[in-house]
Amino acid sequence: MKIKVIIHQEEDGYWAEVPAIPGCATQGDSFEELLQNLYEAIEGCLLVWN
């Protein structure tokens, strides 16, 4: 499954939002942490939808 993610870079890290899943967003201090948190956030949001 492919899901579009919008990633924003700020001075103190990154944050991302998933437009297809309202309210699904996360952040991380590094890009690697952001990706890990993003997988968990998407999984959690999809579980709530079911």
N, C-alpha and C positions, 0 to 999 in steps of 0.2 A: 504494500500500500504506500502510495506517495502522498505526502501532505505538505503543502506550502507553508513555510515558516519565514517570518520576517525577523532578522537579527539586527539589533542596534548596538553599536559600540559607544561606550561612554568612558570618561576618564578613569573610573574605578572598576571597570569590568564590562560585562555584556548583559543584555536582556533580550528576550525573544517573545514573540506572540504568534499564535496560530489563528489566522483569520477564519478558517473553516470551523473552528471550535470556539464559540463565544466564551470569553473569560479564561481561556487557556493561555497562560503566560508564565515565564520563569526567568531567573537571572543566574549569573555565575561570575565569579571573580576572574576566571580565565575562560578561554574559548572551550577547552576540554571539559571544564566543569559545567559550562552552559549546555553542552551537548548531552552530558549525562543527565542533568536536571531536566532537559527538554524531553528526553525519552520517558522519564518518570512522569512528567506533567501530562504528556499526551496519553500515556497509558491510564493514568488516574482519571483524566477527563473522559476518556472513552468508556471506562468502567462505570462511571456515574451515569452516562447516557443510556446504558443497557439496563 
